[in-house]
């Protein structure tokens, strides 16, 4: 197998793991926010703000992984 093929496999693994990890992280954060809102509805605004910040940070990691994967693929 040539090196470019190995790079393609590495890129697929990086992107797949990033997508799975982001999905699991987003679902964990969202479930805890929904749980918090049901327990204390008066904190809904603060919890949603925290949710959006957390989801943004969680989604940044797969984007960084995709950029690193493309750098690896097209070097």
N, CA, C and O of each residue as an XYZ file, in Angstrom:
300
protein
N       0.853     -1.172      0.000
C       0.000      0.000      0.000
C       0.898      1.235      0.000
O       1.876      1.307      0.744
N       0.560      2.177     -0.824
C       1.411      3.352     -0.894
C       1.060      4.346      0.213
O       0.013      4.240      0.852
N       1.932      5.290      0.420
C       1.816      6.223      1.539
C       0.560      7.085      1.426
O      -0.083      7.364      2.438
N       0.205      7.504      0.236
C      -0.976      8.347      0.064
C      -2.244      7.604      0.502
O      -3.163      8.210      1.054
N      -2.288      6.309      0.258
C      -3.431      5.517      0.706
C      -3.515      5.462      2.223
O      -4.603      5.518      2.795
N      -2.360      5.352      2.870
C      -2.343      5.356      4.332
C      -2.784      6.707      4.884
O      -3.464      6.767      5.908
N      -2.401      7.791      4.210
C      -2.860      9.115      4.621
C      -4.380      9.221      4.500
O      -5.036      9.809      5.359
N      -4.928      8.654      3.440
C      -6.380      8.697      3.251
C      -7.095      7.929      4.359
O      -8.136      8.374      4.843
N      -6.557      6.793      4.763
C      -7.153      6.021      5.861
C      -7.051      6.808      7.163
O      -8.001      6.835      7.944
N      -5.910      7.446      7.403
C      -5.741      8.250      8.616
C      -6.736      9.404      8.644
O      -7.300      9.708      9.695
N      -6.955     10.046      7.509
C      -7.912     11.149      7.425
C      -9.318     10.644      7.736
O     -10.064     11.304      8.459
N      -9.683      9.496      7.206
C     -11.011      8.936      7.464
C     -11.196      8.633      8.949
O     -12.263      8.883      9.511
N     -10.170      8.103      9.571
C     -10.256      7.796     11.002
C     -10.358      9.073     11.825
O     -11.160      9.149     12.756
N      -9.555     10.069     11.491
C      -9.594     11.342     12.226
C     -10.977     11.985     12.116
O     -11.542     12.422     13.119
N     -11.515     12.040     10.913
C     -12.811     12.695     10.715
C     -13.944     11.900     11.360
O     -14.868     12.482     11.928
N     -13.875     10.581     11.272
C     -14.912      9.752     11.887
C     -14.917      9.852     13.396
O     -15.973      9.987     14.014
N     -13.737      9.787     13.990
C     -13.642      9.898     15.455
C     -14.066     11.285     15.925
O     -14.715     11.418     16.962
N     -13.706     12.305     15.176
C     -14.126     13.662     15.532
C     -15.632     13.829     15.489
O     -16.214     14.477     16.359
N     -16.262     13.253     14.490
C     -17.716     13.355     14.369
C     -18.422     12.597     15.491
O     -19.396     13.085     16.063
N     -17.928     11.413     15.799
C     -18.533     10.620     16.876
C     -18.363     11.317     18.221
O     -19.307     11.398     19.007
N     -17.158     11.819     18.485
C     -16.903     12.490     19.752
C     -17.752     13.755     19.894
O     -18.274     14.031     20.974
N     -17.892     14.517     18.820
C     -18.713     15.724     18.879
C     -20.183     15.378     19.117
O     -20.871     16.059     19.877
N     -20.651     14.335     18.474
C     -22.036     13.911     18.683
C     -22.297     13.483     20.114
O     -23.320     13.840     20.699
N     -21.374     12.718     20.677
C     -21.528     12.283     22.070
C     -21.436     13.471     23.037
O     -22.200     13.555     23.998
N     -20.508     14.373     22.777
C     -20.370     15.545     23.640
C     -21.577     16.452     23.588
O     -22.050     16.921     24.623
N     -22.079     16.702     22.395
C     -23.260     17.562     22.251
C     -24.479     16.943     22.912
O     -25.263     17.643     23.553
N     -24.643     15.631     22.761
C     -25.805     14.989     23.375
C     -25.714     15.011     24.897
O     -26.728     15.174     25.574
N     -24.503     14.848     25.443
C     -24.345     14.899     26.896
C     -24.658     16.288     27.435
O     -25.354     16.424     28.441
N     -24.149     17.321     26.768
C     -24.406     18.690     27.213
C     -25.884     19.023     27.095
O     -26.470     19.596     28.013
N     -26.486     18.667     25.972
C     -27.902     18.979     25.768
C     -28.786     18.264     26.781
O     -29.739     18.854     27.291
N     -28.487     17.009     27.079
C     -29.310     16.282     28.042
C     -29.202     16.894     29.432
O     -30.197     16.965     30.154
N     -28.014     17.334     29.813
C     -27.852     17.955     31.133
C     -28.540     19.317     31.197
O     -29.074     19.693     32.240
N     -28.530     20.050     30.094
C     -29.220     21.341     30.081
C     -30.727     21.138     30.175
O     -31.400     21.868     30.904
N     -31.262     20.171     29.460
C     -32.696     19.886     29.547
C     -33.055     19.453     30.969
O     -34.084     19.857     31.510
N     -32.197     18.629     31.564
C     -32.423     18.210     32.948
C     -32.399     19.413     33.896
O     -33.227     19.514     34.801
N     -31.452     20.313     33.682
C     -31.373     21.506     34.519
C     -32.569     22.420     34.351
O     -33.044     23.009     35.322
N     -33.061     22.544     33.126
C     -34.227     23.399     32.881
C     -35.474     22.803     33.534
O     -36.316     23.537     34.051
N     -35.593     21.476     33.511
C     -36.770     20.865     34.150
C     -36.705     21.001     35.665
O     -37.742     21.088     36.322
N     -35.503     21.019     36.226
C     -35.373     21.170     37.676
C     -35.563     22.624     38.121
O     -36.204     22.890     39.138
N     -34.999     23.560     37.351
C     -35.096     24.968     37.709
C     -35.426     25.793     36.459
O     -34.525     26.320     35.807
N     -36.702     25.902     36.131
C     -37.096     26.616     34.909
C     -36.700     28.096     34.907
O     -36.567     28.695     33.839
N     -36.511     28.686     36.078
C     -36.163     30.106     36.123
C     -34.739     30.372     35.630
O     -34.407     31.517     35.321
N     -33.905     29.359     35.549
C     -32.533     29.517     35.053
C     -32.401     29.179     33.569
O     -31.298     28.957     33.069
N     -33.533     29.141     32.873
C     -33.520     28.728     31.468
C     -32.572     29.568     30.607
O     -31.825     29.011     29.802
N     -32.586     30.868     30.756
C     -31.750     31.743     29.940
C     -30.269     31.501     30.168
O     -29.496     31.421     29.213
N     -29.868     31.383     31.424
C     -28.462     31.140     31.730
C     -28.014     29.770     31.232
O     -26.904     29.617     30.723
N     -28.892     28.773     31.384
C     -28.536     27.432     30.929
C     -28.413     27.362     29.411
O     -27.527     26.684     28.891
N     -29.291     28.054     28.703
C     -29.210     28.049     27.240
C     -27.954     28.769     26.751
O     -27.337     28.359     25.768
N     -27.583     29.844     27.444
C     -26.343     30.534     27.086
C     -25.152     29.604     27.262
O     -24.275     29.530     26.401
N     -25.129     28.898     28.384
C     -24.058     27.935     28.636
C     -24.081     26.812     27.600
O     -23.028     26.347     27.164
N     -25.276     26.379     27.207
C     -25.408     25.340     26.189
C     -24.788     25.788     24.873
O     -24.026     25.035     24.266
N     -25.096     26.992     24.423
C     -24.588     27.455     23.132
C     -23.077     27.637     23.150
O     -22.404     27.327     22.167
N     -22.541     28.134     24.255
C     -21.090     28.271     24.364
C     -20.432     26.896     24.361
O     -19.432     26.687     23.675
N     -20.986     25.964     25.119
C     -20.408     24.618     25.200
C     -20.458     23.896     23.861
O     -19.485     23.261     23.455
N     -21.585     23.993     23.183
C     -21.712     23.334     21.882
C     -20.733     23.948     20.878
O     -20.151     23.237     20.059
N     -20.559     25.249     20.945
C     -19.590     25.896     20.055
C     -18.176     25.404     20.306
O     -17.428     25.151     19.362
N     -17.807     25.267     21.565
C     -16.468     24.767     21.885
C     -16.312     23.302     21.506
O     -15.254     22.886     21.033
N     -17.361     22.527     21.712
C     -17.302     21.106     21.349
C     -17.170     20.953     19.838
O     -16.418     20.100     19.367
N     -17.887     21.762     19.079
C     -17.831     21.663     17.628
C     -16.525     22.187     17.046
O     -16.183     21.865     15.909
N     -15.798     22.984     17.803
C     -14.516     23.490     17.311
C     -13.497     22.366     17.165
O     -12.652     22.409     16.270
N     -13.565     21.379     18.020
C     -12.572     20.301     17.979
C     -12.657     19.463     16.691
O     -11.613     19.196     16.094
N     -13.841     19.037     16.234
C     -13.873     18.321     14.952
C     -13.444     19.182     13.770
O     -12.867     18.678     12.807
N     -13.727     20.483     13.845
C     -13.291     21.367     12.765
C     -11.772     21.418     12.721
O     -11.176     21.368     11.645
N     -11.144     21.519     13.892
C      -9.687     21.483     13.955
C      -9.172     20.152     13.440
O      -8.159     20.106     12.743
N      -9.865     19.058     13.779
C      -9.479     17.738     13.280
C      -9.570     17.639     11.765
O      -8.712     17.026     11.131
N     -10.605     18.237     11.180
C     -10.751     18.223      9.723
C      -9.627     19.012      9.067
O      -9.076     18.586      8.052
N      -9.285     20.162      9.643
C      -8.191     20.960      9.089
C      -6.884     20.181      9.162
O      -6.114     20.167      8.202
N      -6.630     19.532     10.301
C      -5.415     18.733     10.437
C      -5.415     17.557      9.459
O      -4.374     17.197      8.909
N      -6.586     16.966      9.252
C      -6.683     15.841      8.322
C      -6.380     16.290      6.894
O      -5.674     15.596      6.162
N      -6.910     17.447      6.497
C      -6.634     17.939      5.154
C      -5.174     18.328      4.984
O      -4.591     18.127      3.918
N      -4.584     18.887      6.041
C      -3.154     19.179      5.971
C      -2.359     17.894      5.773
O      -1.418     17.846      4.981
N      -2.749     16.863      6.497
C      -2.081     15.561      6.377
C      -2.303     14.968      4.998
O      -1.375     14.400      4.424
N      -3.496     15.082      4.452
C      -3.821     14.482      3.165
C      -3.137     15.193      2.010
O      -2.673     14.533      1.080
N      -3.059     16.509      2.038
C      -2.557     17.276      0.907
C      -1.143     17.814      1.119
O      -0.795     18.854      0.560
N      -0.338     17.139      1.899
C       1.025     17.619      2.112
C       1.964     17.175      1.024
O       3.150     17.500      1.061
